[in-house]
Amino acid sequence: MPRKSESARREVALQPGSRVIITQNPHDPREEGLVGTVISYRAEAGFAGCDLVDVHYKSPVSGAGRTRPFGLACLAEATPEAVECLAQQYEARARALRRIAASEGESG
């Protein structure tokens, strides 16, 4: 049986409605580490024939919904383990911010 190309394998995994994690956002670096929904997969539609994935996500900066094209290198599969890891990172950030807020309250 012939093997599928890497592009064909990724296209199957990135069907509309599937979830991905935006690991790098060339449109706005403040909007990384987010879970988004695949809108469409466009094989060889990008610069130099790279594959593009249109992803819809909610901006933590403005709260607005956005749909942007991403190269495959900017995305990760949103497995339960990966999403849990992302949640733990956000919880660690929140704990650090709460510690800072508590120390500012004590000194002020």
Disulfide bonds with the S-S distance in Angstrom:
none
